[in-house]
Amino acid sequence: MHEATILLTNTDWRHALLTHRKQTLERLYAKVYPMALHYVKERGGSADDAKDIFQEALIVFYEKVVHDQLVLTASISTYLMGICKNLWLQELDKRARKTSLESLPPDIGVLDSDEETGSDTIQLKEFVNGLGDKCRDILVSFYYFGQKLEHIAAKHGYRNIHTATVQKFKCLERLRKAVSHLSIERFHL
């Protein structure tokens, strides 16, 4: 096989994988893995993360080709990188979920009583939690963790950044409406 293998048809890929599986996968690995490694490392991952992601992508590709389910409309490297990008975004989403609201500092806690004045102070976290999981995640990701809207859009499956911006605005408006009847002195961050 030579560089022209990148232009193989679905049938050719199937034949190559069935007859010369090891060599075909090694050549794909040599050609596409460096791109996957660069992509994952640029987005906070390690070389081990990139290997795991790329191996999963190869498995997806292999199964689709062997079961004759692949419709290839781009180069194989573009196709494999698309799978790698999706898998890495899913992995980042899983990791972000692990860093949940419970990891926030304790001083952004629950309803608290002010011992000096005897009045109740209200924790902003309670209102944010009342918005629901999606709004809470968007607002905390953006305002507390400083994540970019591109990441938030990908994480929530929005088509573009504009949709994520609109959703963030709606969530923020819901939060403003929920706390609008309270005076600022009652809040304890």
Backbone bond lengths (Angstrom), bond angles and torsions (degrees), N, CA, C in turn:
res aa  C-N    CA-C-N  psi(-1)  N-CA   C-N-CA  omega(-1)  CA-C   N-CA-C  phi
1 M - - - 1.447 - - 1.525 109.54 -
2 H 1.298 115.72 144.87 1.455 120.81 178.25 1.513 109.06 -132.17
3 E 1.325 117.10 -168.33 1.459 121.73 -174.52 1.527 112.81 -58.91
4 A 1.302 118.37 -24.75 1.462 121.60 -179.67 1.526 112.17 -67.03
5 T 1.329 118.20 -12.78 1.465 120.27 179.34 1.519 112.00 -62.50
6 I 1.317 117.07 -20.46 1.456 120.24 178.89 1.533 110.27 -65.11
7 L 1.321 117.69 -24.27 1.449 121.30 -178.34 1.530 112.81 -96.63
8 L 1.302 117.74 15.16 1.455 121.26 -179.89 1.521 111.27 -65.14
9 T 1.311 115.81 150.37 1.465 120.74 175.63 1.520 108.79 -81.86
10 N 1.317 116.57 173.21 1.460 121.22 178.35 1.525 110.93 -57.53
11 T 1.331 116.32 -41.55 1.459 120.76 -179.95 1.526 110.33 -65.56
12 D 1.332 116.23 -40.95 1.469 119.99 178.63 1.525 110.94 -64.03
13 W 1.327 117.30 -41.52 1.465 120.30 178.48 1.515 109.95 -62.51
14 R 1.313 115.89 -42.55 1.466 120.40 179.80 1.527 110.10 -60.57
15 H 1.327 115.54 -46.93 1.464 119.98 179.96 1.535 110.71 -62.91
16 A 1.329 116.84 -45.14 1.472 120.83 -179.32 1.529 111.05 -61.68
17 L 1.325 116.85 -41.99 1.465 119.65 -179.53 1.525 112.19 -71.26
18 L 1.318 117.47 -33.95 1.461 120.07 179.52 1.526 112.41 -75.70
19 T 1.323 117.34 -34.47 1.472 119.59 -176.33 1.528 113.33 -96.24
20 H 1.323 117.55 -32.99 1.477 121.70 -177.66 1.518 109.62 -134.11
21 R 1.313 115.53 55.29 1.463 120.86 -173.04 1.522 112.73 -56.25
22 K 1.311 117.59 -51.34 1.462 120.99 -175.41 1.523 111.56 -60.99
23 Q 1.325 116.63 -48.63 1.463 120.02 -178.49 1.536 111.30 -65.30
24 T 1.317 116.30 -39.91 1.464 119.97 -179.48 1.530 110.48 -64.52
25 L 1.320 116.60 -45.26 1.469 120.14 179.56 1.527 111.63 -67.08
26 E 1.316 117.66 -37.60 1.469 120.68 177.84 1.524 111.06 -62.84
27 R 1.324 116.54 -41.48 1.470 119.52 179.68 1.538 111.32 -68.28
28 L 1.319 115.82 -38.92 1.466 118.77 175.80 1.521 110.25 -63.47
29 Y 1.324 115.54 -41.79 1.464 120.87 179.45 1.531 110.11 -61.03
30 A 1.334 116.39 -46.75 1.470 120.65 -178.22 1.533 111.54 -63.94
31 K 1.327 116.89 -35.04 1.461 120.26 -176.84 1.529 112.75 -81.71
32 V 1.324 117.83 -41.90 1.470 120.22 -169.07 1.530 113.36 -101.80
33 Y 1.329 118.52 -29.54 1.468 119.64 -176.39 1.531 113.09 -55.90
34 P 1.342 120.25 -42.47 1.476 118.00 179.02 1.527 113.33 -57.19
35 M 1.314 117.09 -35.14 1.474 120.15 177.98 1.530 110.25 -68.52
36 A 1.325 116.41 -41.79 1.467 120.67 178.93 1.531 110.30 -64.73
37 L 1.324 116.26 -42.08 1.466 121.14 178.41 1.527 110.38 -58.98
38 H 1.315 116.44 -46.52 1.462 121.18 179.86 1.531 110.38 -61.68
39 Y 1.323 116.82 -45.60 1.465 121.47 -178.87 1.530 111.01 -60.22
40 V 1.315 117.08 -49.09 1.470 121.17 -176.76 1.528 110.61 -66.75
41 K 1.336 117.45 -43.17 1.474 119.75 -179.09 1.524 111.65 -66.36
42 E 1.330 117.08 -34.83 1.465 120.61 177.91 1.528 111.63 -66.33
43 R 1.316 116.36 -20.83 1.459 121.08 -177.95 1.521 112.37 -111.68
44 G 1.317 115.95 30.44 1.457 121.18 170.80 1.515 116.45 88.93
45 G 1.315 118.62 6.46 1.458 120.84 -179.58 1.518 112.34 -95.07
46 S 1.314 114.82 174.71 1.464 120.98 179.62 1.525 109.70 -108.67
47 A 1.326 116.00 176.42 1.467 120.94 176.27 1.529 110.04 -63.42
48 D 1.329 117.01 -38.15 1.466 120.08 177.44 1.530 111.22 -64.12
49 D 1.335 116.60 -39.87 1.462 120.00 176.34 1.526 110.22 -60.11
50 A 1.333 115.32 -44.62 1.466 120.37 -178.74 1.528 110.76 -62.93
51 K 1.340 117.17 -41.16 1.472 119.95 178.50 1.522 110.53 -62.12
52 D 1.323 116.48 -45.77 1.470 120.14 179.71 1.523 111.17 -60.52
53 I 1.323 116.23 -46.65 1.459 121.54 -178.75 1.526 110.15 -62.91
54 F 1.335 116.48 -45.83 1.460 119.25 -177.79 1.524 111.41 -66.12
55 Q 1.316 117.01 -39.72 1.464 119.22 178.47 1.529 111.03 -63.71
56 E 1.329 116.62 -39.40 1.468 119.46 176.04 1.529 110.56 -62.99
57 A 1.336 116.05 -40.56 1.469 120.41 179.00 1.527 110.63 -63.29
58 L 1.331 116.73 -41.85 1.467 120.14 178.12 1.530 111.18 -63.13
59 I 1.315 116.39 -38.25 1.468 120.14 178.87 1.528 110.14 -64.14
60 V 1.339 116.54 -45.45 1.464 120.77 178.14 1.527 109.50 -58.97
61 F 1.338 116.35 -48.21 1.462 121.12 179.89 1.525 110.90 -60.44
62 Y 1.305 116.68 -48.78 1.458 121.93 -178.00 1.536 111.16 -58.51
63 E 1.310 116.33 -47.52 1.465 119.89 -178.98 1.525 111.77 -63.73
64 K 1.328 116.78 -40.37 1.466 119.38 179.31 1.524 111.02 -66.47
65 V 1.329 117.13 -40.91 1.461 119.71 -179.88 1.525 110.81 -67.53
66 V 1.317 117.03 -49.50 1.460 121.13 -176.05 1.534 111.24 -63.60
67 H 1.320 117.51 -36.41 1.463 120.96 179.59 1.528 111.97 -88.94
68 D 1.330 115.74 10.18 1.468 122.76 175.81 1.531 111.65 56.66
69 Q 1.343 116.22 42.88 1.461 121.83 179.88 1.529 112.30 -112.43
70 L 1.316 116.86 3.14 1.464 120.42 -175.53 1.521 110.97 -88.64
71 V 1.310 115.50 130.00 1.455 121.35 170.82 1.522 104.98 -117.80
72 L 1.306 115.28 100.18 1.456 121.43 -174.36 1.523 109.68 -91.23
73 T 1.333 116.66 115.26 1.464 121.24 -179.78 1.522 111.39 -113.52
74 A 1.316 117.11 3.70 1.462 122.45 178.85 1.527 107.53 -141.61
75 S 1.305 116.21 -179.48 1.466 119.15 177.88 1.528 109.07 -67.29
76 I 1.299 115.26 158.47 1.462 119.75 -178.84 1.524 111.05 -63.34
77 S 1.326 117.46 -35.48 1.470 119.30 179.13 1.533 110.48 -66.44
78 T 1.324 117.35 -38.76 1.462 120.98 177.07 1.522 110.12 -64.67
79 Y 1.318 116.30 -42.79 1.463 121.08 179.83 1.530 110.90 -62.82
80 L 1.333 116.75 -48.68 1.470 120.30 -179.56 1.529 111.56 -65.12
81 M 1.327 117.14 -38.60 1.467 118.93 177.97 1.521 110.98 -66.59
82 G 1.315 117.89 -34.50 1.467 120.52 175.55 1.520 110.90 -61.18
83 I 1.333 116.05 -43.15 1.465 119.83 177.69 1.528 109.71 -64.48
84 C 1.322 116.91 -44.57 1.477 121.04 -179.87 1.527 110.82 -59.87
85 K 1.322 116.73 -44.08 1.470 120.04 -179.53 1.523 110.85 -61.92
86 N 1.322 116.40 -45.63 1.466 119.47 178.87 1.522 111.57 -62.81
87 L 1.333 116.83 -43.52 1.468 119.83 179.27 1.520 111.63 -64.24
88 W 1.335 117.28 -39.36 1.462 120.01 -179.93 1.530 110.83 -67.99
89 L 1.332 117.31 -39.91 1.463 119.43 177.17 1.525 111.06 -63.59
90 Q 1.330 116.71 -37.52 1.465 119.83 176.15 1.527 110.46 -64.67
91 E 1.325 117.15 -40.17 1.461 120.99 178.84 1.528 110.49 -65.07
92 L 1.328 116.98 -42.63 1.466 119.97 177.48 1.528 110.69 -62.28
93 D 1.321 116.35 -37.79 1.455 120.64 177.48 1.526 110.69 -62.80
94 K 1.328 117.12 -44.02 1.469 120.86 177.96 1.522 110.60 -60.65
95 R 1.320 115.82 -43.74 1.468 119.75 -179.41 1.517 111.49 -65.80
96 A 1.317 116.58 -37.78 1.468 120.18 179.81 1.526 110.58 -66.62
97 R 1.329 116.09 -35.93 1.466 119.22 178.61 1.524 111.00 -65.11
98 K 1.334 116.57 -33.78 1.462 119.82 178.56 1.518 110.68 -66.01
99 T 1.331 115.80 -32.46 1.455 120.73 176.79 1.516 106.76 -87.66
100 S 1.285 116.66 72.05 1.463 122.03 -173.81 1.515 111.34 -87.30
101 L 1.278 114.48 -174.59 1.447 121.20 179.93 1.522 112.50 -61.61
102 E 1.328 117.08 -23.39 1.467 119.63 178.34 1.523 111.92 -64.51
103 S 1.340 117.09 -21.11 1.462 119.09 -179.56 1.528 112.49 -84.18
104 L 1.324 116.53 -2.00 1.457 119.18 177.10 1.525 109.78 -67.81
105 P 1.318 117.23 153.57 1.461 119.83 179.19 1.518 111.64 -57.29
106 P 1.330 117.04 148.93 1.460 120.43 -177.23 1.520 113.77 -63.14
107 D 1.334 118.79 -21.85 1.455 119.26 -179.01 1.528 112.30 -76.68
108 I 1.329 118.04 -2.99 1.458 121.08 170.43 1.518 105.17 -106.52
109 G 1.292 115.35 59.33 1.461 121.63 -170.10 1.505 114.71 -101.29
110 V 1.317 115.55 -144.74 1.459 123.13 -174.17 1.516 110.82 -92.96
111 L 1.314 115.71 -179.55 1.455 121.36 179.62 1.524 109.96 -51.71
112 D 1.313 115.24 134.58 1.446 120.94 -169.88 1.521 109.38 -130.57
113 S 1.281 116.89 149.76 1.454 120.78 176.93 1.524 108.18 -104.93
114 D 1.311 115.71 129.91 1.452 120.99 179.58 1.525 107.45 -82.59
115 E 1.315 116.36 110.13 1.466 120.85 -174.13 1.524 112.97 -66.83
116 E 1.347 116.69 -32.01 1.456 118.78 -177.08 1.527 112.24 -70.48
117 T 1.334 116.79 -43.68 1.460 119.02 -175.20 1.513 111.93 -99.84
118 G 1.315 117.33 -15.15 1.455 120.75 -179.23 1.524 112.84 79.32
119 S 1.341 118.10 -1.83 1.469 119.90 -179.83 1.524 110.28 -92.74
120 D 1.297 114.29 157.77 1.458 119.04 178.72 1.532 109.92 -82.17
121 T 1.294 115.53 134.68 1.464 119.99 170.66 1.519 106.93 -105.92
122 I 1.287 115.80 151.55 1.452 120.90 -174.50 1.527 109.31 -110.08
123 Q 1.300 114.84 130.94 1.450 120.36 178.33 1.525 109.39 -84.99
124 L 1.308 116.50 131.29 1.454 121.49 179.06 1.523 111.41 -60.70
125 K 1.310 116.43 -30.65 1.469 120.95 -178.90 1.531 111.30 -57.37
126 E 1.312 117.12 -36.66 1.460 120.32 -179.58 1.516 111.96 -61.53
127 F 1.323 115.99 -40.90 1.459 119.79 179.09 1.526 111.03 -70.58
128 V 1.315 116.70 -39.35 1.469 120.82 177.96 1.532 109.51 -62.90
129 N 1.328 116.95 -43.08 1.466 120.21 178.16 1.518 111.69 -62.54
130 G 1.307 116.76 -32.80 1.458 121.02 -179.58 1.519 113.81 -70.49
131 L 1.315 117.62 -10.98 1.463 121.09 179.94 1.524 112.80 -77.88
132 G 1.327 117.73 -15.96 1.460 121.25 -175.67 1.514 110.88 103.14
133 D 1.315 115.40 164.14 1.472 120.93 -173.99 1.522 113.11 -61.45
134 K 1.325 117.35 -45.80 1.465 120.26 -174.96 1.528 111.23 -65.25
135 C 1.320 117.03 -49.68 1.468 120.00 179.77 1.528 111.12 -63.74
136 R 1.335 116.24 -42.86 1.466 119.60 178.54 1.522 109.78 -58.61
137 D 1.325 116.66 -46.46 1.457 120.58 -177.98 1.526 111.42 -62.91
138 I 1.316 117.19 -43.13 1.471 120.77 -179.92 1.523 110.72 -63.34
139 L 1.333 116.83 -49.58 1.463 119.90 -177.04 1.528 112.32 -66.63
140 V 1.317 116.92 -43.61 1.468 119.98 179.73 1.524 109.95 -66.63
141 S 1.322 117.72 -42.22 1.463 120.92 179.14 1.522 110.77 -59.91
142 F 1.331 116.35 -43.93 1.466 120.36 -176.43 1.519 112.80 -76.99
143 Y 1.328 117.13 -52.00 1.459 120.40 -172.50 1.526 114.27 -85.51
144 Y 1.304 117.92 -34.86 1.466 119.44 -177.15 1.523 111.44 -91.07
145 F 1.355 116.50 -49.22 1.463 119.74 -177.33 1.521 113.05 -89.16
146 G 1.337 117.46 -9.78 1.458 121.04 176.95 1.521 114.10 68.56
147 Q 1.327 117.57 26.73 1.459 119.80 -179.88 1.517 110.25 -72.20
148 K 1.317 115.44 148.41 1.457 120.97 -179.73 1.524 109.60 -76.64
149 L 1.320 114.69 153.49 1.460 119.83 -179.87 1.524 111.71 -63.41
150 E 1.328 117.91 -27.43 1.464 120.65 176.95 1.536 109.59 -60.48
151 H 1.325 115.62 -44.90 1.466 120.52 -179.84 1.527 110.87 -67.03
152 I 1.322 116.39 -42.58 1.463 120.80 -179.70 1.527 109.99 -64.39
153 A 1.335 116.88 -40.61 1.465 120.60 178.51 1.521 110.71 -61.90
154 A 1.326 116.77 -45.38 1.468 120.70 179.97 1.524 110.91 -65.74
155 K 1.313 116.10 -41.84 1.461 121.82 -177.86 1.526 112.21 -61.51
156 H 1.322 116.24 -36.90 1.465 120.71 -176.94 1.530 112.55 -98.05
157 G 1.329 116.42 2.36 1.457 119.99 176.94 1.514 114.14 74.93
158 Y 1.331 118.22 24.34 1.458 120.78 176.62 1.523 109.27 -76.24
159 R 1.310 115.58 149.67 1.469 119.50 -176.68 1.519 113.31 -69.24
160 N 1.338 116.22 -31.55 1.463 119.00 -178.70 1.527 110.20 -154.58
161 I 1.308 114.98 176.28 1.465 121.44 -177.15 1.529 110.44 -67.96
162 H 1.324 116.70 -34.45 1.466 120.20 -179.80 1.532 110.82 -58.48
163 T 1.320 116.84 -42.99 1.466 120.72 179.16 1.522 110.74 -62.23
164 A 1.327 116.78 -41.44 1.464 120.44 177.83 1.524 110.88 -64.85
165 T 1.321 116.84 -38.97 1.467 121.46 178.69 1.526 110.51 -63.28
166 V 1.321 116.03 -44.54 1.462 120.42 179.33 1.534 110.29 -62.72
167 Q 1.338 116.43 -43.21 1.465 120.18 179.95 1.534 110.62 -64.56
168 K 1.331 116.58 -41.81 1.470 120.45 177.90 1.527 110.09 -60.88
169 F 1.330 116.37 -42.76 1.463 120.85 178.73 1.529 110.89 -62.30
170 K 1.336 116.90 -44.11 1.473 120.47 179.01 1.527 111.08 -61.41
171 C 1.324 115.97 -42.60 1.470 119.85 179.03 1.523 110.71 -64.30
172 L 1.317 116.35 -42.25 1.462 120.72 179.29 1.527 110.75 -64.25
173 E 1.313 116.74 -39.47 1.466 120.47 177.25 1.527 111.03 -64.56
174 R 1.331 117.04 -40.14 1.468 120.16 176.49 1.521 110.86 -61.67
175 L 1.333 116.22 -40.23 1.466 120.81 178.85 1.530 109.89 -66.05
176 R 1.321 116.74 -45.33 1.474 120.16 178.58 1.523 111.09 -58.92
177 K 1.321 115.73 -43.51 1.467 120.23 -179.62 1.530 110.65 -64.24
178 A 1.333 116.36 -38.54 1.467 120.53 -178.54 1.527 111.99 -66.47
179 V 1.324 117.39 -30.61 1.465 119.96 -176.65 1.527 112.77 -106.30
180 S 1.318 118.02 1.51 1.470 120.81 -173.80 1.519 113.91 -62.65
181 H 1.306 117.93 -26.79 1.471 120.22 -178.05 1.532 112.84 -82.95
182 L 1.311 117.32 -4.19 1.465 121.01 -177.85 1.518 111.25 -101.81
183 S 1.315 116.54 151.97 1.452 119.62 175.94 1.529 109.45 -87.15
184 I 1.288 116.84 153.12 1.462 122.14 -175.86 1.526 112.32 -63.34
185 E 1.317 117.52 -27.10 1.457 120.44 -179.28 1.531 112.74 -64.88
186 R 1.318 117.11 -21.21 1.457 120.07 -177.20 1.517 113.12 -81.83
187 F 1.330 116.58 -8.40 1.467 118.79 -177.35 1.509 111.15 -90.70
188 H 1.322 113.36 139.03 1.453 121.40 175.14 1.522 107.28 -125.48
189 L 1.308 115.90 116.50 1.455 119.46 179.44 1.495 107.97 -88.96
